[in-house]
Amino acid sequence: MSALNRATIVLPSGNVRTGDLIRIASTNATLGGNIQELLDAPLRMGTGPTVYLRDVGSITDTADIVVGYAHVDDKRTVYIPVTKRADASTLDVIRNVRQALPAMRNVAPEDVKIDLVFDQSRYVVGALKGLIVEALIGALLTGLMVLIFLRDVRSSLIVVITIPFSILSAVVALWVFGLTINIMTLGGLALAVGVLVDEATVEIENIHTHLGTGMAKARAVLEACQKTITARLLSMLCVLSVFIPSLFMAGVGRQLFVPLSLAVGFAMISSYVLSSTLVPVLATWMLRAGHQQEPAFHERLRSSYRHRLESVLGLRWLVIGVYLVATVAFIYLVFPRIGTEVFPPVETKQIQVRLRAPTGTRLERTELIEMKAMDVIKNLVGAENIEITTGFIGVQTPNYPVNTIYLFASGQHEAVVGVSLKPEAPPVTEGLKEQFMCRLPRSDIAALIQFGNPIAVESEAKCCFPRPGLC
């Protein structure tokens, strides 16, 4: 090592006076690009022949020490994880990566294949599709019910119009407050779709009631809005009060549930404002003037409801007692079976398994364990149902500044396995995960573990499974 340091040293050697200038001269013994020049570095000088590095060893320009393997479809490959920043859009990141793929392929050799695998943006796309489907179903059912009871297509159209306007207004409010469109905010908007139509429905029904008395259209709309504005406000505040506790959360819970609560709140506030402004204007423009004849069956339904309500009110104490007994019995039977997880398990088309062999296990042995675990997964879900498999065994080399939080593994004894199923394949259930945990120790993976030490397995749903041979 001392000989190498002396042979590649850079030192100032003095000053050089040239004309009117004085320059600093330095001795530069660094290599010019040929690493074999280091073999000429003297190892020992003095009496006797000089000993050079070439006399005692050789020099090879080698790669980094291998501390990790990446697998795609059970073949070693180069694995590049792409993660987004907190303020970035998942869809934008995926789109930019797809657009950059042709440029990547152009600079790579012809025999190198570059593909985008294990795309997790499908969760965001699924949430967007879910919001659209919920909005369409809410609009269809609400418009259908208004049409059945009021027998007026224009009234149904007015109620349906408020749904997209309320959602768009909520999205604008989220943008103003610096929030993004993500799974939590999309879930909040989808949750609010079923409630935000109530404001417009109540308003349009009251307008029809006033028009049925023969009142002028503008006057009927104005009085109907004035009579329901307070009741609708109280109804909106009751819904919003449910989400107030989320504002007092801390940590991860606050980061997750506050955006969801704000999305619901903005949608409800938008619905209330639109039902008090847009709906009256549209009703004045679109509804037919004159006396609105109430359908006969609607009158019979209302009369029957009034008769039954008067009968029940006469037995109010009996009804209250029966209600309390039924409520207590229902809570006693159902409460123990209600889930208490913040994120209940869902059926997906992706599997992620984390393997941890005994500390100190060699990389090659951990790779064999990962491959055997992949065989167990294939036997469970069926090889024909698998779209792609990925795996990362070990860790990245220390001279690459990659945050290990994205790889989970802390050493060569750990691995992460990912499996993506085909769209037509059965979803991954908790029962399937349990079967995997039961079969894994019984497979020939145990033979790969020296000294009988257990292998720890973790999945997305649970961090530890009380099974024989498992952590």
FIVEX-312301 format. One record per residue: x negated, y negated, z of N, C-alpha, C in turn. Coordinates in steps of 0.1 Angstrom, whole numbers. Each point is the difference from the previous one (the first is absolute). Example, Ala and Ser with C-alpha at 12.3 -4.5 7.8 and 13.67 -1.06 7.14 Angstrom:
    nc1    nc2    nc3   cac1   cac2   cac3    cc1    cc2    cc3
   -132     57     78      9    -12      0     -9    -12      0
      4    -11     -7     -9    -11      0      8    -11      8
end
This chain:
    nc1    nc2    nc3   cac1   cac2   cac3    cc1    cc2    cc3
     -8     12      0      8    -12      0     -9    -13      0
    -11      1      8     -9    -12      0     -6     -2    -14
     -3     11     -7     -6     -2    -13     10     -5    -10
     13      4      1     10     -6     -9      2    -15      3
      0     -3     13      2    -15      3    -12     -8     -5
    -12      5      1    -12     -7     -5      0     -2    -15
      6     11     -7     -1      0    -15     11     -9     -6
     10     -4      8     11     -8     -6      2    -13      8
    -11     -5      5      1    -12      8     -1    -13     -8
      7    -10      5     -1    -13     -7     -4    -10     11
    -12     -7     -3     -6     -8     10     -5    -13     -6
      0    -12      6     -6    -12     -5    -16      2      1
     -7     -3    -10    -14      2      0     -8    -13      0
      6    -11     -1     -7    -13      1      6    -10     -9
     -7    -11     -3      4    -11     -8     -9     -2    -12
      6     -4    -11     -7     -2    -13      1    -15     -4
    -11     -7     -1      0    -14     -5     -2      0    -15
     10     -6     -7     -1     -1    -14      4    -14     -4
    -10     -8     -4      2    -14     -4      6     -8     12
     11     -6     -2      7     -8     11      9      8      9
      1     13     -2      9      9      7     -7     10      9
      6      4     11     -5     11      8     11     10      1
     -3     12     -3     10     11      0     -3     10     10
     11      7      4     -2     11     10     -1     13     -8
    -11      7      2     -2     13     -7      4     11     10
      7     10     -6      4     12      8     -4     13     -7
     -2     10      8     -3     13     -5     12      9      0
      4      4    -12     12      8     -2     -4     14     -5
      2      9      9     -3     14     -3     12      9     -2
     12     -6     -2     12      8     -2     -1      7    -14
      8     10     -1      0      8    -12      6     -7    -12
     -5      3    -11      6     -7    -12     11      8     -7
      5     11      7     11      7     -6     -3     15     -1
    -13      4      0     -4     14      0     -4      4     14
      9      9      5     -2      4     14    -12      9      2
     -5      6    -11    -11      9      1    -13     -8      3
      0    -13     -1    -12     -8      3     -3      1     15
     10      4      8     -3      1     14    -10     12      3
     -1      9     -9     -9     11      2    -14     -4      0
     -3    -12     -5    -14     -5      0     -3     -8     13
      9     -1      9     -3     -7     12     -9      8      9
    -11     -6      5    -10      7      8      6      4     14
     -2     12      3      4      5     14    -11     -1     10
    -12      3     -4    -12     -2      9    -12     -5     -8
     -6    -10      5    -12     -6     -6    -11      0     10
    -12     -1     -5    -12      0      9    -11      9     -5
     -7      6      9    -10     10     -4      6     12     -7
     -6      5    -10      5     11     -6     10     -4    -11
      5     10     -7     10     -4    -11     13     -6      5
      5     -9     -8     13     -6      4     12     10     -2
      9      1      9     11      9     -1     12     -9     -4
      7      4    -11     12     -7     -5     12      8      4
     12     -7     -2     12      6      3      3     12     -9
     -5     -1    -13      2     11     -9     -7     13      4
    -10     -1      9     -7     11      5      8      8     11
     10     -6      6      7      6     11     15      2     -3
      5     -6    -10     14      1     -2      5     -5    -14
     12      0     -2      6     -4    -13     11    -11      3
      4     -7    -10     10    -10      1     12      3     -9
     12     -1      4     11      3     -8     11    -11      3
      5     -6    -11     11     -9      2     13      7      1
      4      3     12     12      8      3     12     -9      3
     12      7      0     13     -7      3      1      0     15
     11     -6      5      3      0     14      3     14      5
     -2      2     13      3     13      6     15      2     -1
      4     12     -5     14      2     -2      6      2     14
     10     -8      3      7      1     13     16      1     -2
      4      1    -13     14      1     -3      3      5    -14
     11      7     -1      4      5    -13     15     -5     -2
      3     -3    -12     14     -3     -4      5     11    -10
     12      4      2      7     10     -8     12     -6     -6
      2      4    -13     12     -3     -7      4     13     -7
     11      6      3      4     13     -5    -11     10      2
     -5      1     12    -10      9      5    -14     -1     -8
     -2    -11     -6    -13     -2     -7     -7    -12      6
    -13      1      1     -8    -12      5      1    -11    -10
      2    -12      6      1    -12     -9     -4    -12      8
      0    -11     -7     -3    -13      6     14     -6      5
      0     -3     12     13     -5      6     -2    -15      4
      9     -8     -5     -1    -15      3     13     -4      6
      1     -2     13     13     -4      6      2    -15     -3
     12     -3     -3      4    -14     -3     10     -4     10
     -3    -10      8      9     -5     11      3    -15     -3
     11     -4      5      4    -14     -2     -2     -8     13
     -1    -13     -2     -1     -9     12     14     -2      5
      1     -5     12     13     -2      7      9     -9     -8
     -6    -11     -6      9     -9     -7      1      3    -15
     -4     12     -4      1      3    -15     13      9     -2
      4      0    -12     11      8     -4     -4     14     -5
      6     10      5     -4     14     -4      3      2    -15
     11     -5     -5      3      2    -14    -10     -8     -8
     -5    -12      4    -10     -7     -8    -13      8      0
     -4      5     11    -12      8      1      0     12     -9
     11      7      0      1     12     -9      0     -4    -14
      7    -11     -3      1     -5    -14    -14     -4     -5
     -8     -7      8    -13     -5     -4     -9     12     -1
      1     10      9     -9     12     -2      3      7    -13
     13      2     -3      3      6    -13     -5     -8    -12
      1    -13      1     -5     -8    -11    -15      1     -1
     -7      2     11    -15      1     -1     -5     14     -4
      9     10      0     -5     13     -4     -6      1    -13
      6     -6    -11     -7      1    -13    -14     -6      0
     -2    -11      7    -13     -6      1    -10      9      7
      5      7     11     -8     10      7     -4     11     -9
      9      5     -8     -3     11     -9    -10     -4    -11
      1    -12     -4     -9     -4    -11    -15     -1      4
     -2     -3     13    -14     -1      4     -5     13      6
      8     10      1     -4     13      5     -4      9    -12
     -8     10      3     -3     10    -11     12      7     -5
     -1      5    -12     12      7     -6      5     12      8
     -9      7      6      3     12      8      5     -3     14
      2    -12      3      5     -4     14     14     -4     -2
      9      6      8     14     -2      0      4     -9     12
      6    -11     -2      4     -9     10     16     -1      0
      6      3     12     14      0      1      4     -6     13
     12     -5      1      6     -5     12      9     11      7
     -4      5     11      7     11      7      5     -5     13
     10      8      5      6     -2     13      4    -15      2
      9     -4     -9      5    -13      1     11     -1     11
     -3     -8     10     10     -1     12      9    -12     -2
     -1     -7    -11      9    -11     -2     15      4     -3
      1     13     -2     14      5     -2      9     -2     12
     -6     -1     12      9     -3     11      6    -14     -1
     -7    -10     -5      5    -13     -2     10      0    -11
     -3      7    -11      9      1    -11     13      7      4
     -1     10      8     12      7      5      8     -9      9
     -6     -9      8      7     -9      8      7    -11     -8
     -6     -4    -11      6    -10     -9     12      7     -7
     -1     12     -4     11      7     -6     11      3     10
     -4      3     12     11      2     10      8    -13      3
     -7    -12      0      7    -12      2     10     -3    -12
     -5      3    -12      9     -3    -11     12     10      0
     -3     13      4     12      9      0      9     -4     11
     -5     -4     12      9     -4     11      8    -12     -4
     -6    -10     -7      7    -12     -4     11      4    -10
     -3      9    -10     10      4    -10     12      7      7
     -4      9      9     11      8      7      9     -9      8
     -7    -10      7      8     -9      8      9     -9     -8
     -5     -5    -12      8     -8     -8     11      8     -6
     -2     12     -5     10      8     -6     11      3     10
     -3      5     12     10      4     10      7    -12      5
     -7    -11      2      7    -12      5     10     -6    -10
     -5     -1    -13      8     -5    -10     12      9     -3
     -2     14      2     11      9     -2     11     -2     11
     -5     -1     13     10     -2     10      8    -13     -1
     -7    -11     -3      7    -12     -2     10      1    -12
     -4      7    -10      9      2    -11     13      8      3
     -3     10      9     12      9      4     10     -8      8
     -5     -7     10      9     -7     10      5    -13     -5
     -8     -7     -8      5    -13     -5      5      0    -14
     -3     10     -7      4      1    -14     -4    -12     -8
    -12     -4      2     -5    -12     -8    -15      2     -4
     -2      1    -13    -14      3     -5     -9    -12      4
      5    -12     -1     -8    -12      2     -4      0     15
      8      3      9     -4      1     14    -11     10      2
      1     12     -6    -11     10      1    -13     -6     -6
      1     -7    -11    -12     -6     -6     -7    -10      9
      8     -8      7     -5    -10      9     -8      6     11
      6     11      6     -7      7     11    -13      6     -4
      1      7    -12    -12      6     -5    -12    -10     -3
      4    -11     -5    -10    -10     -3     -9     -4     12
      7      0     12     -8     -5     12    -11     10      4
      0     12     -4    -10     10      4    -14     -4     -6
     -1     -1    -14    -14     -4     -5     -4    -13      5
      9    -10      1     -4    -13      4     -5      0     15
      7      8      8     -5      1     14    -14      6      1
     -2     11     -8    -13      7      0    -11    -10     -5
      3     -7    -11    -10     -9     -5     -3    -11     10
     10     -5      6     -2    -11     10     -9      5     12
      3     13      4     -9      5     10    -14      2     -4
     -2      4    -13    -14      1     -5     -7    -13      0
      7    -10     -4     -6    -14      0     -3     -4     14
      8      3     10     -3     -3     14    -12      7      5
     -1     13     -4    -12      8      4    -13     -6     -6
      1     -5    -12    -12     -7     -6     -3    -13      7
     10     -7      4     -3    -13      7     -7      3     13
      4     11      7     -6      3     13    -13      8     -1
     -5      2    -12    -13      6     -2      1     16      0
     12      5     -1      1     15      0      0      5    -14
     -3     13     -1     -1      6    -13     11     11     -2
      1      4    -12     10     11     -3     -7     13      2
      3      7     11     -6     13      3     11      9      4
     -4     12      5      9     10      4      9     -4     11
     -5     -8     10      8     -4     11     10    -11     -4
     -4    -10     -8      9    -10     -4     11      5    -10
     -5     10     -9     10      6     -8     10      8      7
     -5      7     11     10      7      8     10     -9      7
     -5    -11      5      9    -10      6     10     -5    -10
     -4     -3    -12     10     -5    -10     10     11     -3
     -5     13     -2     10     11     -2      9      2     11
     -5     -2     12      9      1     12     10    -10      1
     -3    -12     -5     10    -11      0     10      0    -11
     -2      8    -10      9      0    -11     14      4      4
      1     10      9     14      4      4      7    -10      9
     -7     -9      6      6    -10      9      3    -13     -7
     -9     -4     -9      1    -14     -5     12     -2     -9
      6     11     -5     12     -1     -8     12     -3      8
      0      2     13     11     -2      9      5    -15      0
    -10     -9      0      3    -14      1      9     -4    -12
     -5      4    -12      8     -4    -12     13      7     -1
      0     12      5     13      8      0     11     -6      9
     -4     -4     12      9     -7      9      5    -13     -6
     -9     -7     -6      3    -13     -5     10      1    -12
     -3      9     -9      9      1    -12     14      5      4
      0      9     10     13      6      4      9    -11      7
     -7     -9      8      8    -11      6      5    -10    -10
     -8     -2    -11      4     -9    -10     12      5     -7
      1     14     -3     11      6     -6     12     -1      9
     -2      1     13     11     -1     10      7    -14     -1
     -9    -11     -1      6    -13     -1      6     -3    -13
     -6      6    -11      7     -2    -13     13      7      0
      2     11      7     13      7      1     11     -8      5
     -3    -11      8     10     -8      6      5    -11    -10
     -6      0    -12      4    -10    -10     -8    -13      1
    -10      0      8     -8    -12      2     -8     -3    -12
     -3    -13     -3     -9     -4    -11    -14      7      1
     -6      3    -11    -12      8      0    -11     -7      8
     -3    -13     -3    -11     -7      7      3     -1     15
     12     -3      4      4      0     14     -1     13      7
      4     11     -7     -1     13      5    -14      5      3
     -9     -4     -9    -14      4      1     -6     -8     12
      3    -13      1     -5     -8     11      4      5     14
     13      2      1      5      5     13     -4     14      4
     -1      9    -10     -5     13      2    -15      0      5
     -8     -9     -6    -14     -1      4     -1     -6     15
      8     -9      3      0     -6     13      4      9     11
     10      9     -3      5      9     10    -10     12      3
     -8      3    -10     -9     12      2    -14     -4      3
     -4    -12     -1    -14     -4      1     -6      3     14
      8     -2     10     -5      3     14      0     15      2
     10      7     -4      0     14      2    -12      7     -7
     -2     -4    -12    -11      5     -8    -14     -3      6
     -1    -12      6    -12     -4      6     -3      9     12
     10      2      8     -2      9     12     -3     14     -4
      6      5    -11     -3     13     -5    -14      1     -4
     -5    -10     -7    -14      0     -4    -10     -1     11
      3     -8     11     -8     -1     11     -1     14      8
     11      7      0      0     13      7     -9     10     -7
      0     -1    -13     -9      9     -7    -15     -4      2
     -2    -13      0    -14     -5      1     -5      3     14
      9      0     10     -5      2     14     -6     14      2
      4      9     -8     -6     14      1    -15      0     -3
     -4     -9     -8    -14      0     -4     -9    -10      8
      6     -7      9     -8     -9      8    -11      7      8
      2     12      6    -10      6      8    -13      2     -8
      1      2    -13    -12      2     -8    -10    -12      0
      6    -12      3     -9    -12      0     -9      0     13
      3      8     10     -8      1     12     -9     12      0
     -1      7    -11     -9     11     -1    -15     -5     -2
     -9      9      3    -14     -3     -2     -7     11     -7
    -12     -3     -6     -8     10     -6      6      5    -13
     -2     13     -3      5      5    -13     15     -1     -2
      7      2     11     15     -1     -1      5    -13     -4
     -7    -11      4      4    -13     -4     -3     -2    -15
    -12      5     -4     -3     -2    -14      9      8    -10
      6     10      5      9      8     -8     15     -4      0
      5     -3     12     14     -2      2      4    -15     -1
     -9     -9      2      4    -14     -1      3     -3    -15
     -8      4    -10      4     -2    -14     13      6     -3
      3     12      5     13      6     -3     11     -8      6
     -1     -4     12     10     -8      7      2    -13     -7
    -10     -7     -5      1    -13     -7      7      2    -13
     -3     12     -7      7      2    -13     15      2      2
      4      7     11     14      2      3      6    -14      3
     -7     -7      9      5    -13      4      2    -10    -12
    -10     -1     -8      1     -9    -12     11      4     -9
      2     13     -2     11      5     -9     14     -3      6
      1      1     14     13     -3      6      3    -15      0
    -10     -8      3      1    -14     -1      4     -5    -14
     -7      6    -10      3     -4    -14     15      4     -3
      4     12      5     14      4     -3     10     -9      6
     -3     -5     12      9     -9      7      1    -13     -7
    -12     -5     -4      0    -13     -7      7      1    -13
     -2     11     -8      6      1    -13     15      2      1
      4      8     10     15      2      2      7    -13      4
     -7    -10      6      6    -12      3     -2    -11    -10
     -8      2    -10     -2    -10    -11      3      6    -14
     -8     10     -4      2      6    -13     14      6     -2
      4      8     10     13      7     -2     11     -9     -2
      2    -11      9     11     -9     -2     -1     -7    -14
    -12     -4     -5     -1     -6    -13      5      9    -11
     -6     13      1      4     10    -11     15      3      1
      6      0     12     14      3      2      8    -11     -6
     -4    -12      2      7    -12     -6     -1      0    -15
    -11      5     -6     -1      0    -14      6     12     -7
     -1     12      7      4     12     -7     13      6      3
      5     -2     13     13      6      3     11     -7     -6
     11      8     -3     12     -6     -6      8     -8     10
      5    -11     -4      8     -8      9     14      5      1
      8     -5      9     14      5      2      1     10     11
     12      5      1      3     10     11     -6     13     -4
     -7      6     10     -6     13     -2      9     11      6
      6      8     -8      9     10      6     -8     11      6
      3      3     12     -7     11      7      6     13     -4
     -8     10     -3      5     13     -5      8      7     11
     10      8     -4     10      6      9     -7      9      9
    -10      9     -5     -6      9      8     -9     -6     11
     -6    -12     -4     -8     -8     10      9     -4     11
     12     -5     -3      9     -4     11      4     11      8
      3     12     -6      3     12      8    -11      4      9
    -12     -1     -5    -12      4      8     -2     -9     12
      2    -13     -3     -1    -10     11     11      2     11
     12      3     -5     11      2     10     -2     13      8
     -5     11     -7     -3     12      8    -11     -2     10
    -10     -8     -4    -11     -3     10      5     -8     11
      9    -10     -2      5     -8     11      8      9      9
      8      9     -5      8      8      8     -8      9      9
    -10      6     -5     -9      9      8     -8     -8     10
     -4    -12     -4     -8     -8      9      9     -4     12
     12     -3     -2      9     -4     12      2     12      8
      1     12     -5      2     12      8    -12      3      8
    -12     -2     -5    -12      2      7     -2    -10     11
      3    -12     -2     -1    -11     10      9      3     12
     11      7     -2      9      4     11     -6     10      9
    -10      7     -5     -7     11      8    -14     -4      2
     -3    -13      2    -14     -4     -1     -9      6     11
      6      3     12     -9      5     11     -3     15     -3
     10      7     -6     -3     14     -3    -10      1    -11
      1     -9    -10    -10      0    -11    -14     -4      5
     -1     -9      9    -13     -4      6     -6     12      7
      8      7      8     -5     12      8     -5     11     -9
      9      3    -10     -4     10    -10    -13     -4     -7
     -1    -12     -4    -12     -5     -7    -12      1      9
      1     -3     12    -12      0      9     -4     15      2
      9      9      2     -3     14      2     -6      6    -13
      5     -3    -11     -5      5    -13    -14     -6     -3
     -2    -13      4    -13     -6     -2    -11      7      8
      3      2     13     -9      6      9     -4     14     -4
     11      8     -4     -3     13     -5     -8      1    -13
      3    -10     -8     -8      0    -13    -14     -4      3
     -3     -9      9    -14     -4      3     -7     12      7
      7      7      8     -6     11      7     -4     11    -10
      8      2    -10     -3     11     -9    -10     -4    -11
      1    -12     -4     -8     -5    -12    -14     -6      4
      0     -7     11    -12     -7      4    -13      9      1
      1     12      6    -12      8      0     -5      4    -14
      8     -1    -10     -4      5    -13     -4    -12     -9
      1    -12      5     -4    -12     -8    -15     -1      0
     -6     -2    -12    -14     -2     -1     -5    -13      6
    -12      0      5     -5    -11      7    -13     -5     -7
     -3      5    -12    -12     -5     -7      3    -13     -7
    -11     -9      1      2    -13     -8      1      3    -14
     -8      9     -6      1      4    -14      3     15     -1
     13      3     -1      4     14     -1     -6      7    -12
     -2     13      0     -6      7    -11      9     -1    -12
     -6     -2    -12      8     -1    -12     -6     11    -10
      8      3    -10     -4     10    -10     -7     -8    -11
    -12      4     -3     -8     -7    -10     -5     10    -10
     -7     -4    -10     -7      8    -10    -15      0      1
     -5     -4     12    -14     -1      2     -4      6     13
    -11      7      1     -5      6     12    -14     -6      3
     -3     -3     12    -13     -4      4     -4      8     13
    -11      7     -1     -5      8     11    -14     -4      3
     -3     -1     13    -13     -3      5     -6     12      7
    -12      4     -4     -7     11      6    -12     -4      8
     -2      6     11    -12     -3      8     -6     13      5
    -11      3     -5     -8     12      4     -8     -4     13
     -7     10      6     -8     -4     11    -11    -10     -3
     -3     -9      9    -10    -10     -3    -13      6     -3
     -6     -5    -11    -13      5     -5      1     10    -11
     13      3     -4      1     10    -11     -5     -6    -13
     -8      8     -8     -6     -5    -12     11     -4    -10
     -4     -9     -9      9     -5    -10      5     12     -9
     -9      9     -4      4     11     -9     10      9      7
     -2      2     13     10      9      7     13     -7      1
      0    -13      3     13     -8      1      7      0    -14
     -7      0    -11      6      1    -13      7     13     -2
     -6     11      5      7     13     -2     13      0      8
     -1     -6     12     12     -1      9     11     -8     -7
     -4    -11     -7     10     -8     -7      6      8    -11
     -8      7     -8      5      8    -11     10     11      5
     -3      6     11      8     11      5     14     -6      5
     -1    -12      6     12     -7      4      9     -3    -12
     -7     -5    -11      8     -3    -12      7     13     -5
     -7     11      1      7     13     -5     12      3      8
      0     -3     13     11      2      9     12     -9     -4
     -3    -12     -3     10    -10     -5      6      5    -13
     -8      4     -9      5      5    -13      9     12      1
     -3      9      9      8     12      3     14     -4      6
      0    -11      8     12     -4      6      9     -7    -10
     -5    -10     -7      9     -8     -9      0      5    -14
     -9      9     -3      0      5    -14     -9     -8     -9
    -10      7     -6     -9     -7     -8      6     -7    -12
     12      5     -5      6     -6    -11      7    -13      4
      2     -2     13      7    -13      4    -10    -11      3
    -13      3     -1    -10    -10      4     -4     -9    -13
      1    -13      2     -4     -9    -11    -15     -3      0
     -5     -2     12    -15     -3      1     -3      2     15
    -13      3      2     -5      2     14    -13     -9      1
     -2     -5     11    -12     -8      3     -6      4     13
    -12     -2      2     -7      3     13    -13     -8      1
     -2     -4     12    -13     -6      3     -6      7     12
    -12      5     -1     -7      8     10    -12     -8      4
     -1     -3     13    -12     -7      5      3    -15      0
    -11     -8     -1      1    -14      0     -8     -6    -11
      1    -13     -3     -7     -6    -10    -14     -3      5
    -10     -3     -9    -13     -3      4     -1    -13      7
     -9     -2      9      0    -12      9     -4    -12     -8
     -6      1    -12     -5    -12     -7     11     -6     -9
     13      5      1     11     -5     -7      9     -6     10
      3    -13     -1      8     -7     11     15      3     -2
      4     12      3     14      4     -1      5      2     15
     11     -6      3      6      2     13      5     14      2
     -5      7     10      4     14      2     14      2      5
      7    -11      3     14      1      4      8      6    -11
     -4     -2    -12      8      5    -11     -2     15     -3
    -10      6      6     -4     14     -3      3      9     11
      2     -5     12      3      8     12    -12      7      5
     -8      7     -9    -11      8      5    -11     -8      6
     -6      6     11    -11     -6      7    -13      8     -2
      0     11     -7    -11      8     -2      2     11    -10
    -10      8     -2      1     10    -10      9     12      4
      4      0     12      9     10      5     15     -3     -2
      3    -11     -6     14     -4     -2      4     -1    -15
     13      1     -2      4     -1    -14     15     -4     -1
      3     -6    -11     14     -5     -2      5      6    -13
     12      6      1      5      7    -12     14     -7     -4
      1     -3    -13     13     -6     -4      6      9    -12
     13      2      1      7      8    -10     12     -8     -5
      1     -2    -13     12     -7     -6      7     10     -8
     13      1      3      9     10     -6      7     -6    -13
      4      8     -9      7     -4    -12     14     -6      4
      5     -9     -8     13     -6      3     11     11      2
      0     11     -7     10     10      1     -2     10     11
    -11     -1      7     -4      9     10      9     -3     13
      2     10      8      7     -2     13     -8     -9      9
      7     -9      8     -7     -9      8     -7      7     12
     -9     -7      6     -8      5     11      9     -3     13
      2     10      7      8     -1     12     -8      4     12
      5     -3     12     -7      3     12     -1     15      2
      9      8     -5     -1     15      0    -12      4     -8
     -2     -6    -11    -12      4     -8    -13     -3      7
      0    -12      7    -13     -3      7     -2     10     11
     11      4      7     -2     10     11     -5     13     -6
      5      4    -11     -5     12     -6    -15     -1     -3
     -4    -11     -5    -14     -2     -3     -9      1     12
      5     -6     11     -7      1     13     -1     14      5
     10      8     -2      0     13      5     -9      9     -9
      0     -2    -13     -7      9     -9    -15     -3      0
     -4    -13      3    -13     -4     -2    -10      8     10
      3      2     13     -9      7      8     -1     15     -4
     11      5     -6      0     14     -3     -7      3    -13
     -3    -10     -8     -7      2    -12    -15      3      2
     -7      2    -11    -14      3      1     -8    -13      3
      6    -11      3     -7    -12      4     -7      3     13
      6      8      9     -6      2     13    -14      7     -2
     -1      8    -10    -13      6     -2    -11     -9     -4
      3    -12     -5    -10    -10     -4     -5     -8     12
      7      1     12     -4     -8     11     -9      8      9
    -12     -4      2    -10      7      8      4      0     15
     -4     10      6      2      2     15     14     -1      4
      9      2     -9     14      1      4      6    -14      4
     -7    -11     -2      6    -13      4     12     -3     -8
     10     -6      6     13     -3     -7     -2    -12    -10
      9      0    -10      0    -11    -10     12     -8      3
     -2    -13      1     11     -9      3      7     -5    -13
     13      0      0      8     -4    -12      9    -11      4
      1    -10     -7      9    -11      2      7     -3    -13
     13     -4      1      8     -4    -11      6    -14      2
      8     -4    -10      6    -13      1     10     -1     11
      7     11      2     11     -1     10     -4      2     14
    -10      9      3     -4      2     14    -15      0      0
     -5     -4     11    -15     -1      2     -6     13      6
      8      8      6     -5     12      7     11     10      1
     -3     13     -3     10     10      0     -4     11     10
      9      3     10     -4     10     10      1     14     -6
     -9      4     -8      0     13     -6    -13      7      4
      0     13      0    -12      7      3    -11     -2    -10
    -12     -4      4    -10     -3     -9      0    -14     -5
      9     -8      4      1    -14     -4     -3     -9     12
     -5    -12     -3     -2    -10     11     14     -4      6
end
